[in-house]
Amino acid sequence: MVGDDRGRFVNLKEWARTQGVHPRTAYRRYRQGRLPVPARRADRLILVDAPLPPRSGRVVVSARVSAADRAPDLDRQVARGRAWAGERGLAAG
């Protein structure tokens, strides 16, 4: 997706997968002018002006360190991962 806003332009390939359509089919429909949403070309990308469905579910935050004496870094990594997920409206587990 382009940008952080979920209502902004989305890459045609990403949009197609959320709709259950193969990206080649979506591209063919774009060329034929039969895409059900507004789209435009930006260099080599085709951007669709359609919001993605709201995110749901949980994400897994994974972290690791190279040695036991680095355990404090592990807690810091997990905290950063959870903060990242929280900023994007995802529940981290």
mmCIF file as gemmi writes it, N, C-alpha and C atoms, coordinates in Angstrom:
data_model
loop_
_atom_site.group_PDB
_atom_site.id
_atom_site.type_symbol
_atom_site.label_atom_id
_atom_site.label_alt_id
_atom_site.label_comp_id
_atom_site.label_asym_id
_atom_site.label_entity_id
_atom_site.label_seq_id
_atom_site.pdbx_PDB_ins_code
_atom_site.Cartn_x
_atom_site.Cartn_y
_atom_site.Cartn_z
_atom_site.occupancy
_atom_site.B_iso_or_equiv
_atom_site.pdbx_formal_charge
_atom_site.auth_seq_id
_atom_site.auth_asym_id
_atom_site.pdbx_PDB_model_num
ATOM 1 N N . MET Axp A 1 ? 0.843 -1.172 0 1 0 ? 1 A 1
ATOM 2 C CA . MET Axp A 1 ? 0 0 0 1 0 ? 1 A 1
ATOM 3 C C . MET Axp A 1 ? 0.887 1.233 0 1 0 ? 1 A 1
ATOM 4 N N . VAL Axp A 2 ? 0.421 2.274 -0.63 1 0 ? 2 A 1
ATOM 5 C CA . VAL Axp A 2 ? 1.148 3.517 -0.698 1 0 ? 2 A 1
ATOM 6 C C . VAL Axp A 2 ? 0.686 4.406 0.444 1 0 ? 2 A 1
ATOM 7 N N . GLY Axp A 3 ? 1.611 4.842 1.296 1 0 ? 3 A 1
ATOM 8 C CA . GLY Axp A 3 ? 1.249 5.682 2.425 1 0 ? 3 A 1
ATOM 9 C C . GLY Axp A 3 ? 0.717 4.851 3.59 1 0 ? 3 A 1
ATOM 10 N N . ASP Axp A 4 ? 0.4 5.54 4.684 1 0 ? 4 A 1
ATOM 11 C CA . ASP Axp A 4 ? -0.089 4.845 5.87 1 0 ? 4 A 1
ATOM 12 C C . ASP Axp A 4 ? -1.605 4.864 5.997 1 0 ? 4 A 1
ATOM 13 N N . ASP Axp A 5 ? -2.28 5.729 5.273 1 0 ? 5 A 1
ATOM 14 C CA . ASP Axp A 5 ? -3.731 5.816 5.374 1 0 ? 5 A 1
ATOM 15 C C . ASP Axp A 5 ? -4.374 4.653 4.646 1 0 ? 5 A 1
ATOM 16 N N . ARG Axp A 6 ? -5.307 3.982 5.296 1 0 ? 6 A 1
ATOM 17 C CA . ARG Axp A 6 ? -5.94 2.82 4.679 1 0 ? 6 A 1
ATOM 18 C C . ARG Axp A 6 ? -6.952 3.218 3.615 1 0 ? 6 A 1
ATOM 19 N N . GLY Axp A 7 ? -7.31 4.493 3.512 1 0 ? 7 A 1
ATOM 20 C CA . GLY Axp A 7 ? -8.263 4.914 2.504 1 0 ? 7 A 1
ATOM 21 C C . GLY Axp A 7 ? -7.59 5.482 1.257 1 0 ? 7 A 1
ATOM 22 N N . ARG Axp A 8 ? -6.297 5.455 1.191 1 0 ? 8 A 1
ATOM 23 C CA . ARG Axp A 8 ? -5.551 6.03 0.083 1 0 ? 8 A 1
ATOM 24 C C . ARG Axp A 8 ? -5.434 5.041 -1.063 1 0 ? 8 A 1
ATOM 25 N N . PHE Axp A 9 ? -4.604 5.374 -2.028 1 0 ? 9 A 1
ATOM 26 C CA . PHE Axp A 9 ? -4.402 4.512 -3.18 1 0 ? 9 A 1
ATOM 27 C C . PHE Axp A 9 ? -3.696 3.218 -2.789 1 0 ? 9 A 1
ATOM 28 N N . VAL Axp A 10 ? -4.103 2.139 -3.451 1 0 ? 10 A 1
ATOM 29 C CA . VAL Axp A 10 ? -3.563 0.809 -3.179 1 0 ? 10 A 1
ATOM 30 C C . VAL Axp A 10 ? -3.039 0.238 -4.488 1 0 ? 10 A 1
ATOM 31 N N . ASN Axp A 11 ? -1.929 -0.472 -4.417 1 0 ? 11 A 1
ATOM 32 C CA . ASN Axp A 11 ? -1.389 -1.158 -5.583 1 0 ? 11 A 1
ATOM 33 C C . ASN Axp A 11 ? -2.442 -2.138 -6.114 1 0 ? 11 A 1
ATOM 34 N N . LEU Axp A 12 ? -2.575 -2.207 -7.43 1 0 ? 12 A 1
ATOM 35 C CA . LEU Axp A 12 ? -3.583 -3.082 -8.057 1 0 ? 12 A 1
ATOM 36 C C . LEU Axp A 12 ? -3.427 -4.528 -7.605 1 0 ? 12 A 1
ATOM 37 N N . LYS Axp A 13 ? -2.198 -5.001 -7.49 1 0 ? 13 A 1
ATOM 38 C CA . LYS Axp A 13 ? -1.964 -6.393 -7.082 1 0 ? 13 A 1
ATOM 39 C C . LYS Axp A 13 ? -2.497 -6.649 -5.668 1 0 ? 13 A 1
ATOM 40 N N . GLU Axp A 14 ? -2.211 -5.732 -4.754 1 0 ? 14 A 1
ATOM 41 C CA . GLU Axp A 14 ? -2.681 -5.881 -3.377 1 0 ? 14 A 1
ATOM 42 C C . GLU Axp A 14 ? -4.213 -5.816 -3.321 1 0 ? 14 A 1
ATOM 43 N N . TRP Axp A 15 ? -4.792 -4.874 -4.06 1 0 ? 15 A 1
ATOM 44 C CA . TRP Axp A 15 ? -6.246 -4.754 -4.084 1 0 ? 15 A 1
ATOM 45 C C . TRP Axp A 15 ? -6.887 -6.028 -4.623 1 0 ? 15 A 1
ATOM 46 N N . ALA Axp A 16 ? -6.326 -6.569 -5.705 1 0 ? 16 A 1
ATOM 47 C CA . ALA Axp A 16 ? -6.886 -7.775 -6.322 1 0 ? 16 A 1
ATOM 48 C C . ALA Axp A 16 ? -6.904 -8.928 -5.329 1 0 ? 16 A 1
ATOM 49 N N . ARG Axp A 17 ? -5.832 -9.103 -4.596 1 0 ? 17 A 1
ATOM 50 C CA . ARG Axp A 17 ? -5.77 -10.22 -3.636 1 0 ? 17 A 1
ATOM 51 C C . ARG Axp A 17 ? -6.8 -10.058 -2.522 1 0 ? 17 A 1
ATOM 52 N N . THR Axp A 18 ? -7.061 -8.813 -2.102 1 0 ? 18 A 1
ATOM 53 C CA . THR Axp A 18 ? -8.085 -8.625 -1.055 1 0 ? 18 A 1
ATOM 54 C C . THR Axp A 18 ? -9.482 -8.908 -1.593 1 0 ? 18 A 1
ATOM 55 N N . GLN Axp A 19 ? -9.643 -8.822 -2.909 1 0 ? 19 A 1
ATOM 56 C CA . GLN Axp A 19 ? -10.948 -9.067 -3.535 1 0 ? 19 A 1
ATOM 57 C C . GLN Axp A 19 ? -11.123 -10.506 -3.986 1 0 ? 19 A 1
ATOM 58 N N . GLY Axp A 20 ? -10.086 -11.335 -3.816 1 0 ? 20 A 1
ATOM 59 C CA . GLY Axp A 20 ? -10.166 -12.725 -4.247 1 0 ? 20 A 1
ATOM 60 C C . GLY Axp A 20 ? -10.023 -12.875 -5.754 1 0 ? 20 A 1
ATOM 61 N N . VAL Axp A 21 ? -9.365 -11.91 -6.392 1 0 ? 21 A 1
ATOM 62 C CA . VAL Axp A 21 ? -9.158 -11.93 -7.843 1 0 ? 21 A 1
ATOM 63 C C . VAL Axp A 21 ? -7.664 -12.067 -8.103 1 0 ? 21 A 1
ATOM 64 N N . HIS Axp A 22 ? -7.288 -12.872 -9.092 1 0 ? 22 A 1
ATOM 65 C CA . HIS Axp A 22 ? -5.877 -12.997 -9.433 1 0 ? 22 A 1
ATOM 66 C C . HIS Axp A 22 ? -5.389 -11.657 -9.988 1 0 ? 22 A 1
ATOM 67 N N . PRO Axp A 23 ? -4.165 -11.239 -9.638 1 0 ? 23 A 1
ATOM 68 C CA . PRO Axp A 23 ? -3.657 -9.955 -10.136 1 0 ? 23 A 1
ATOM 69 C C . PRO Axp A 23 ? -3.664 -9.828 -11.665 1 0 ? 23 A 1
ATOM 70 N N . ARG Axp A 24 ? -3.421 -10.913 -12.377 1 0 ? 24 A 1
ATOM 71 C CA . ARG Axp A 24 ? -3.466 -10.847 -13.848 1 0 ? 24 A 1
ATOM 72 C C . ARG Axp A 24 ? -4.874 -10.526 -14.354 1 0 ? 24 A 1
ATOM 73 N N . THR Axp A 25 ? -5.864 -11.106 -13.693 1 0 ? 25 A 1
ATOM 74 C CA . THR Axp A 25 ? -7.252 -10.827 -14.066 1 0 ? 25 A 1
ATOM 75 C C . THR Axp A 25 ? -7.572 -9.359 -13.82 1 0 ? 25 A 1
ATOM 76 N N . ALA Axp A 26 ? -7.138 -8.838 -12.675 1 0 ? 26 A 1
ATOM 77 C CA . ALA Axp A 26 ? -7.383 -7.43 -12.364 1 0 ? 26 A 1
ATOM 78 C C . ALA Axp A 26 ? -6.677 -6.529 -13.379 1 0 ? 26 A 1
ATOM 79 N N . TYR Axp A 27 ? -5.45 -6.876 -13.764 1 0 ? 27 A 1
ATOM 80 C CA . TYR Axp A 27 ? -4.725 -6.067 -14.742 1 0 ? 27 A 1
ATOM 81 C C . TYR Axp A 27 ? -5.435 -6.105 -16.1 1 0 ? 27 A 1
ATOM 82 N N . ARG Axp A 28 ? -5.9 -7.277 -16.487 1 0 ? 28 A 1
ATOM 83 C CA . ARG Axp A 28 ? -6.621 -7.391 -17.756 1 0 ? 28 A 1
ATOM 84 C C . ARG Axp A 28 ? -7.885 -6.529 -17.727 1 0 ? 28 A 1
ATOM 85 N N . ARG Axp A 29 ? -8.613 -6.583 -16.61 1 0 ? 29 A 1
ATOM 86 C CA . ARG Axp A 29 ? -9.824 -5.769 -16.494 1 0 ? 29 A 1
ATOM 87 C C . ARG Axp A 29 ? -9.483 -4.28 -16.517 1 0 ? 29 A 1
ATOM 88 N N . TYR Axp A 30 ? -8.355 -3.896 -15.931 1 0 ? 30 A 1
ATOM 89 C CA . TYR Axp A 30 ? -7.922 -2.499 -15.965 1 0 ? 30 A 1
ATOM 90 C C . TYR Axp A 30 ? -7.679 -2.069 -17.413 1 0 ? 30 A 1
ATOM 91 N N . ARG Axp A 31 ? -6.953 -2.879 -18.174 1 0 ? 31 A 1
ATOM 92 C CA . ARG Axp A 31 ? -6.662 -2.555 -19.582 1 0 ? 31 A 1
ATOM 93 C C . ARG Axp A 31 ? -7.938 -2.458 -20.406 1 0 ? 31 A 1
ATOM 94 N N . GLN Axp A 32 ? -8.919 -3.297 -20.08 1 0 ? 32 A 1
ATOM 95 C CA . GLN Axp A 32 ? -10.176 -3.297 -20.828 1 0 ? 32 A 1
ATOM 96 C C . GLN Axp A 32 ? -11.15 -2.218 -20.343 1 0 ? 32 A 1
ATOM 97 N N . GLY Axp A 33 ? -10.788 -1.522 -19.251 1 0 ? 33 A 1
ATOM 98 C CA . GLY Axp A 33 ? -11.668 -0.499 -18.702 1 0 ? 33 A 1
ATOM 99 C C . GLY Axp A 33 ? -12.843 -1.078 -17.929 1 0 ? 33 A 1
ATOM 100 N N . ARG Axp A 34 ? -12.712 -2.319 -17.455 1 0 ? 34 A 1
ATOM 101 C CA . ARG Axp A 34 ? -13.809 -2.984 -16.745 1 0 ? 34 A 1
ATOM 102 C C . ARG Axp A 34 ? -13.537 -3.143 -15.242 1 0 ? 34 A 1
ATOM 103 N N . LEU Axp A 35 ? -12.555 -2.425 -14.711 1 0 ? 35 A 1
ATOM 104 C CA . LEU Axp A 35 ? -12.267 -2.503 -13.282 1 0 ? 35 A 1
ATOM 105 C C . LEU Axp A 35 ? -13.382 -1.788 -12.527 1 0 ? 35 A 1
ATOM 106 N N . PRO Axp A 36 ? -13.948 -2.388 -11.47 1 0 ? 36 A 1
ATOM 107 C CA . PRO Axp A 36 ? -15.105 -1.79 -10.803 1 0 ? 36 A 1
ATOM 108 C C . PRO Axp A 36 ? -14.789 -0.6 -9.896 1 0 ? 36 A 1
ATOM 109 N N . VAL Axp A 37 ? -13.522 -0.21 -9.814 1 0 ? 37 A 1
ATOM 110 C CA . VAL Axp A 37 ? -13.121 0.922 -8.973 1 0 ? 37 A 1
ATOM 111 C C . VAL Axp A 37 ? -12.219 1.848 -9.787 1 0 ? 37 A 1
ATOM 112 N N . PRO Axp A 38 ? -12.144 3.125 -9.419 1 0 ? 38 A 1
ATOM 113 C CA . PRO Axp A 38 ? -11.251 4.035 -10.141 1 0 ? 38 A 1
ATOM 114 C C . PRO Axp A 38 ? -9.79 3.619 -9.956 1 0 ? 38 A 1
ATOM 115 N N . ALA Axp A 39 ? -9.004 3.717 -11.027 1 0 ? 39 A 1
ATOM 116 C CA . ALA Axp A 39 ? -7.587 3.366 -10.971 1 0 ? 39 A 1
ATOM 117 C C . ALA Axp A 39 ? -6.818 4.279 -11.909 1 0 ? 39 A 1
ATOM 118 N N . ARG Axp A 40 ? -5.522 4.435 -11.624 1 0 ? 40 A 1
ATOM 119 C CA . ARG Axp A 40 ? -4.672 5.259 -12.484 1 0 ? 40 A 1
ATOM 120 C C . ARG Axp A 40 ? -3.264 4.678 -12.5 1 0 ? 40 A 1
ATOM 121 N N . ARG Axp A 41 ? -2.55 4.977 -13.542 1 0 ? 41 A 1
ATOM 122 C CA . ARG Axp A 41 ? -1.176 4.503 -13.678 1 0 ? 41 A 1
ATOM 123 C C . ARG Axp A 41 ? -0.242 5.545 -13.081 1 0 ? 41 A 1
ATOM 124 N N . ALA Axp A 42 ? 0.735 5.078 -12.31 1 0 ? 42 A 1
ATOM 125 C CA . ALA Axp A 42 ? 1.781 5.931 -11.745 1 0 ? 42 A 1
ATOM 126 C C . ALA Axp A 42 ? 3.105 5.243 -12.07 1 0 ? 42 A 1
ATOM 127 N N . ASP Axp A 43 ? 3.745 5.676 -13.133 1 0 ? 43 A 1
ATOM 128 C CA . ASP Axp A 43 ? 4.932 5.011 -13.668 1 0 ? 43 A 1
ATOM 129 C C . ASP Axp A 43 ? 4.571 3.564 -14 1 0 ? 43 A 1
ATOM 130 N N . ARG Axp A 44 ? 5.208 2.618 -13.322 1 0 ? 44 A 1
ATOM 131 C CA . ARG Axp A 44 ? 4.952 1.209 -13.628 1 0 ? 44 A 1
ATOM 132 C C . ARG Axp A 44 ? 3.854 0.608 -12.752 1 0 ? 44 A 1
ATOM 133 N N . LEU Axp A 45 ? 3.404 1.352 -11.753 1 0 ? 45 A 1
ATOM 134 C CA . LEU Axp A 45 ? 2.358 0.857 -10.86 1 0 ? 45 A 1
ATOM 135 C C . LEU Axp A 45 ? 0.987 1.287 -11.345 1 0 ? 45 A 1
ATOM 136 N N . ILE Axp A 46 ? 0.008 0.474 -11.037 1 0 ? 46 A 1
ATOM 137 C CA . ILE Axp A 46 ? -1.383 0.865 -11.235 1 0 ? 46 A 1
ATOM 138 C C . ILE Axp A 46 ? -1.967 1.01 -9.839 1 0 ? 46 A 1
ATOM 139 N N . LEU Axp A 47 ? -2.435 2.194 -9.534 1 0 ? 47 A 1
ATOM 140 C CA . LEU Axp A 47 ? -2.972 2.475 -8.208 1 0 ? 47 A 1
ATOM 141 C C . LEU Axp A 47 ? -4.487 2.523 -8.264 1 0 ? 47 A 1
ATOM 142 N N . VAL Axp A 48 ? -5.099 1.819 -7.337 1 0 ? 48 A 1
ATOM 143 C CA . VAL Axp A 48 ? -6.549 1.735 -7.248 1 0 ? 48 A 1
ATOM 144 C C . VAL Axp A 48 ? -6.998 2.653 -6.127 1 0 ? 48 A 1
ATOM 145 N N . ASP Axp A 49 ? -7.995 3.479 -6.396 1 0 ? 49 A 1
ATOM 146 C CA . ASP Axp A 49 ? -8.529 4.391 -5.389 1 0 ? 49 A 1
ATOM 147 C C . ASP Axp A 49 ? -9.685 3.696 -4.676 1 0 ? 49 A 1
ATOM 148 N N . ALA Axp A 50 ? -9.332 2.772 -3.806 1 0 ? 50 A 1
ATOM 149 C CA . ALA Axp A 50 ? -10.346 2.018 -3.064 1 0 ? 50 A 1
ATOM 150 C C . ALA Axp A 50 ? -9.762 1.632 -1.716 1 0 ? 50 A 1
ATOM 151 N N . PRO Axp A 51 ? -10.494 1.858 -0.646 1 0 ? 51 A 1
ATOM 152 C CA . PRO Axp A 51 ? -9.98 1.473 0.67 1 0 ? 51 A 1
ATOM 153 C C . PRO Axp A 51 ? -9.923 -0.041 0.81 1 0 ? 51 A 1
ATOM 154 N N . LEU Axp A 52 ? -8.93 -0.499 1.545 1 0 ? 52 A 1
ATOM 155 C CA . LEU Axp A 52 ? -8.844 -1.917 1.864 1 0 ? 52 A 1
ATOM 156 C C . LEU Axp A 52 ? -9.823 -2.223 2.986 1 0 ? 52 A 1
ATOM 157 N N . PRO Axp A 53 ? -10.257 -3.463 3.11 1 0 ? 53 A 1
ATOM 158 C CA . PRO Axp A 53 ? -11.144 -3.801 4.22 1 0 ? 53 A 1
ATOM 159 C C . PRO Axp A 53 ? -10.418 -3.599 5.55 1 0 ? 53 A 1
ATOM 160 N N . PRO Axp A 54 ? -11.151 -3.331 6.617 1 0 ? 54 A 1
ATOM 161 C CA . PRO Axp A 54 ? -10.496 -3.116 7.906 1 0 ? 54 A 1
ATOM 162 C C . PRO Axp A 54 ? -9.721 -4.35 8.339 1 0 ? 54 A 1
ATOM 163 N N . ARG Axp A 55 ? -8.621 -4.097 8.978 1 0 ? 55 A 1
ATOM 164 C CA . ARG Axp A 55 ? -7.799 -5.203 9.489 1 0 ? 55 A 1
ATOM 165 C C . ARG Axp A 55 ? -8.486 -5.81 10.697 1 0 ? 55 A 1
ATOM 166 N N . SER Axp A 56 ? -8.32 -7.089 10.837 1 0 ? 56 A 1
ATOM 167 C CA . SER Axp A 56 ? -8.867 -7.758 12.013 1 0 ? 56 A 1
ATOM 168 C C . SER Axp A 56 ? -7.897 -8.844 12.45 1 0 ? 56 A 1
ATOM 169 N N . GLY Axp A 57 ? -8.113 -9.357 13.623 1 0 ? 57 A 1
ATOM 170 C CA . GLY Axp A 57 ? -7.264 -10.431 14.112 1 0 ? 57 A 1
ATOM 171 C C . GLY Axp A 57 ? -6.08 -9.908 14.887 1 0 ? 57 A 1
ATOM 172 N N . ARG Axp A 58 ? -5.121 -10.784 15.044 1 0 ? 58 A 1
ATOM 173 C CA . ARG Axp A 58 ? -3.934 -10.458 15.819 1 0 ? 58 A 1
ATOM 174 C C . ARG Axp A 58 ? -2.692 -10.712 14.988 1 0 ? 58 A 1
ATOM 175 N N . VAL Axp A 59 ? -1.613 -10.084 15.389 1 0 ? 59 A 1
ATOM 176 C CA . VAL Axp A 59 ? -0.324 -10.34 14.763 1 0 ? 59 A 1
ATOM 177 C C . VAL Axp A 59 ? 0.608 -10.888 15.823 1 0 ? 59 A 1
ATOM 178 N N . VAL Axp A 60 ? 1.62 -11.593 15.391 1 0 ? 60 A 1
ATOM 179 C CA . VAL Axp A 60 ? 2.605 -12.157 16.3 1 0 ? 60 A 1
ATOM 180 C C . VAL Axp A 60 ? 3.838 -11.278 16.276 1 0 ? 60 A 1
ATOM 181 N N . VAL Axp A 61 ? 4.33 -10.933 17.451 1 0 ? 61 A 1
ATOM 182 C CA . VAL Axp A 61 ? 5.559 -10.165 17.568 1 0 ? 61 A 1
ATOM 183 C C . VAL Axp A 61 ? 6.652 -11.149 17.945 1 0 ? 61 A 1
ATOM 184 N N . SER Axp A 62 ? 7.678 -11.207 17.128 1 0 ? 62 A 1
ATOM 185 C CA . SER Axp A 62 ? 8.776 -12.141 17.35 1 0 ? 62 A 1
ATOM 186 C C . SER Axp A 62 ? 10.068 -11.374 17.551 1 0 ? 62 A 1
ATOM 187 N N . ALA Axp A 63 ? 10.883 -11.825 18.48 1 0 ? 63 A 1
ATOM 188 C CA . ALA Axp A 63 ? 12.177 -11.19 18.742 1 0 ? 63 A 1
ATOM 189 C C . ALA Axp A 63 ? 13.152 -12.262 19.203 1 0 ? 63 A 1
ATOM 190 N N . ARG Axp A 64 ? 14.442 -11.997 18.991 1 0 ? 64 A 1
ATOM 191 C CA . ARG Axp A 64 ? 15.456 -12.936 19.484 1 0 ? 64 A 1
ATOM 192 C C . ARG Axp A 64 ? 16.764 -12.207 19.711 1 0 ? 64 A 1
ATOM 193 N N . VAL Axp A 65 ? 17.586 -12.796 20.558 1 0 ? 65 A 1
ATOM 194 C CA . VAL Axp A 65 ? 18.905 -12.25 20.84 1 0 ? 65 A 1
ATOM 195 C C . VAL Axp A 65 ? 19.927 -13.361 20.645 1 0 ? 65 A 1
ATOM 196 N N . SER Axp A 66 ? 21.189 -12.977 20.526 1 0 ? 66 A 1
ATOM 197 C CA . SER Axp A 66 ? 22.241 -13.95 20.223 1 0 ? 66 A 1
ATOM 198 C C . SER Axp A 66 ? 22.778 -14.672 21.45 1 0 ? 66 A 1
ATOM 199 N N . ALA Axp A 67 ? 22.589 -14.116 22.636 1 0 ? 67 A 1
ATOM 200 C CA . ALA Axp A 67 ? 23.11 -14.749 23.856 1 0 ? 67 A 1
ATOM 201 C C . ALA Axp A 67 ? 22.244 -14.353 25.039 1 0 ? 67 A 1
ATOM 202 N N . ALA Axp A 68 ? 22.322 -15.16 26.108 1 0 ? 68 A 1
ATOM 203 C CA . ALA Axp A 68 ? 21.49 -14.916 27.292 1 0 ? 68 A 1
ATOM 204 C C . ALA Axp A 68 ? 21.792 -13.572 27.94 1 0 ? 68 A 1
ATOM 205 N N . ASP Axp A 69 ? 23.013 -13.107 27.861 1 0 ? 69 A 1
ATOM 206 C CA . ASP Axp A 69 ? 23.352 -11.829 28.487 1 0 ? 69 A 1
ATOM 207 C C . ASP Axp A 69 ? 22.751 -10.637 27.731 1 0 ? 69 A 1
ATOM 208 N N . ARG Axp A 70 ? 22.134 -10.888 26.592 1 0 ? 70 A 1
ATOM 209 C CA . ARG Axp A 70 ? 21.475 -9.842 25.813 1 0 ? 70 A 1
ATOM 210 C C . ARG Axp A 70 ? 19.97 -9.809 26.074 1 0 ? 70 A 1
ATOM 211 N N . ALA Axp A 71 ? 19.499 -10.482 27.128 1 0 ? 71 A 1
ATOM 212 C CA . ALA Axp A 71 ? 18.071 -10.573 27.435 1 0 ? 71 A 1
ATOM 213 C C . ALA Axp A 71 ? 17.374 -9.207 27.543 1 0 ? 71 A 1
ATOM 214 N N . PRO Axp A 72 ? 17.999 -8.183 28.102 1 0 ? 72 A 1
ATOM 215 C CA . PRO Axp A 72 ? 17.322 -6.878 28.137 1 0 ? 72 A 1
ATOM 216 C C . PRO Axp A 72 ? 16.972 -6.366 26.733 1 0 ? 72 A 1
ATOM 217 N N . ASP Axp A 73 ? 17.803 -6.682 25.741 1 0 ? 73 A 1
ATOM 218 C CA . ASP Axp A 73 ? 17.495 -6.291 24.369 1 0 ? 73 A 1
ATOM 219 C C . ASP Axp A 73 ? 16.234 -6.99 23.872 1 0 ? 73 A 1
ATOM 220 N N . LEU Axp A 74 ? 16.007 -8.198 24.355 1 0 ? 74 A 1
ATOM 221 C CA . LEU Axp A 74 ? 14.824 -8.948 23.948 1 0 ? 74 A 1
ATOM 222 C C . LEU Axp A 74 ? 13.548 -8.209 24.371 1 0 ? 74 A 1
ATOM 223 N N . ASP Axp A 75 ? 13.516 -7.76 25.605 1 0 ? 75 A 1
ATOM 224 C CA . ASP Axp A 75 ? 12.35 -7.019 26.097 1 0 ? 75 A 1
ATOM 225 C C . ASP Axp A 75 ? 12.144 -5.729 25.296 1 0 ? 75 A 1
ATOM 226 N N . ARG Axp A 76 ? 13.222 -5.047 24.957 1 0 ? 76 A 1
ATOM 227 C CA . ARG Axp A 76 ? 13.14 -3.818 24.179 1 0 ? 76 A 1
ATOM 228 C C . ARG Axp A 76 ? 12.594 -4.109 22.778 1 0 ? 76 A 1
ATOM 229 N N . GLN Axp A 77 ? 13.052 -5.203 22.162 1 0 ? 77 A 1
ATOM 230 C CA . GLN Axp A 77 ? 12.58 -5.566 20.827 1 0 ? 77 A 1
ATOM 231 C C . GLN Axp A 77 ? 11.08 -5.885 20.837 1 0 ? 77 A 1
ATOM 232 N N . VAL Axp A 78 ? 10.645 -6.621 21.848 1 0 ? 78 A 1
ATOM 233 C CA . VAL Axp A 78 ? 9.224 -6.967 21.945 1 0 ? 78 A 1
ATOM 234 C C . VAL Axp A 78 ? 8.393 -5.703 22.135 1 0 ? 78 A 1
ATOM 235 N N . ALA Axp A 79 ? 8.87 -4.794 22.967 1 0 ? 79 A 1
ATOM 236 C CA . ALA Axp A 79 ? 8.144 -3.536 23.191 1 0 ? 79 A 1
ATOM 237 C C . ALA Axp A 79 ? 8.039 -2.733 21.894 1 0 ? 79 A 1
ATOM 238 N N . ARG Axp A 80 ? 9.111 -2.685 21.11 1 0 ? 80 A 1
ATOM 239 C CA . ARG Axp A 80 ? 9.07 -1.963 19.835 1 0 ? 80 A 1
ATOM 240 C C . ARG Axp A 80 ? 8.096 -2.622 18.862 1 0 ? 80 A 1
ATOM 241 N N . GLY Axp A 81 ? 8.083 -3.951 18.847 1 0 ? 81 A 1
ATOM 242 C CA . GLY Axp A 81 ? 7.165 -4.676 17.966 1 0 ? 81 A 1
ATOM 243 C C . GLY Axp A 81 ? 5.713 -4.42 18.335 1 0 ? 81 A 1
ATOM 244 N N . ARG Axp A 82 ? 5.428 -4.432 19.623 1 0 ? 82 A 1
ATOM 245 C CA . ARG Axp A 82 ? 4.062 -4.161 20.067 1 0 ? 82 A 1
ATOM 246 C C . ARG Axp A 82 ? 3.647 -2.721 19.777 1 0 ? 82 A 1
ATOM 247 N N . ALA Axp A 83 ? 4.582 -1.792 19.934 1 0 ? 83 A 1
ATOM 248 C CA . ALA Axp A 83 ? 4.287 -0.388 19.623 1 0 ? 83 A 1
ATOM 249 C C . ALA Axp A 83 ? 4 -0.233 18.135 1 0 ? 83 A 1
ATOM 250 N N . TRP Axp A 84 ? 4.788 -0.903 17.297 1 0 ? 84 A 1
ATOM 251 C CA . TRP Axp A 84 ? 4.584 -0.854 15.846 1 0 ? 84 A 1
ATOM 252 C C . TRP Axp A 84 ? 3.188 -1.358 15.499 1 0 ? 84 A 1
ATOM 253 N N . ALA Axp A 85 ? 2.802 -2.492 16.075 1 0 ? 85 A 1
ATOM 254 C CA . ALA Axp A 85 ? 1.491 -3.063 15.799 1 0 ? 85 A 1
ATOM 255 C C . ALA Axp A 85 ? 0.38 -2.135 16.307 1 0 ? 85 A 1
ATOM 256 N N . GLY Axp A 86 ? 0.571 -1.571 17.501 1 0 ? 86 A 1
ATOM 257 C CA . GLY Axp A 86 ? -0.437 -0.666 18.053 1 0 ? 86 A 1
ATOM 258 C C . GLY Axp A 86 ? -0.659 0.57 17.209 1 0 ? 86 A 1
ATOM 259 N N . GLU Axp A 87 ? 0.427 1.119 16.619 1 0 ? 87 A 1
ATOM 260 C CA . GLU Axp A 87 ? 0.309 2.295 15.754 1 0 ? 87 A 1
ATOM 261 C C . GLU Axp A 87 ? -0.514 2.003 14.514 1 0 ? 87 A 1
ATOM 262 N N . ARG Axp A 88 ? -0.568 0.747 14.118 1 0 ? 88 A 1
ATOM 263 C CA . ARG Axp A 88 ? -1.312 0.349 12.918 1 0 ? 88 A 1
ATOM 264 C C . ARG Axp A 88 ? -2.656 -0.274 13.235 1 0 ? 88 A 1
ATOM 265 N N . GLY Axp A 89 ? -3.058 -0.176 14.497 1 0 ? 89 A 1
ATOM 266 C CA . GLY Axp A 89 ? -4.369 -0.678 14.888 1 0 ? 89 A 1
ATOM 267 C C . GLY Axp A 89 ? -4.451 -2.19 14.969 1 0 ? 89 A 1
ATOM 268 N N . LEU Axp A 90 ? -3.32 -2.855 15.172 1 0 ? 90 A 1
ATOM 269 C CA . LEU Axp A 90 ? -3.292 -4.312 15.261 1 0 ? 90 A 1
ATOM 270 C C . LEU Axp A 90 ? -3.071 -4.739 16.696 1 0 ? 90 A 1
ATOM 271 N N . ALA Axp A 91 ? -3.661 -5.85 17.075 1 0 ? 91 A 1
ATOM 272 C CA . ALA Axp A 91 ? -3.466 -6.41 18.411 1 0 ? 91 A 1
ATOM 273 C C . ALA Axp A 91 ? -2.276 -7.363 18.338 1 0 ? 91 A 1
ATOM 274 N N . ALA Axp A 92 ? -1.259 -7.104 19.131 1 0 ? 92 A 1
ATOM 275 C CA . ALA Axp A 92 ? -0.051 -7.944 19.118 1 0 ? 92 A 1
ATOM 276 C C . ALA Axp A 92 ? -0.118 -8.976 20.227 1 0 ? 92 A 1
ATOM 277 N N . GLY Axp A 93 ? 0.301 -10.177 19.911 1 0 ? 93 A 1
ATOM 278 C CA . GLY Axp A 93 ? 0.313 -11.256 20.889 1 0 ? 93 A 1
ATOM 279 C C . GLY Axp A 93 ? 1.652 -11.88 21.026 1 0 ? 93 A 1
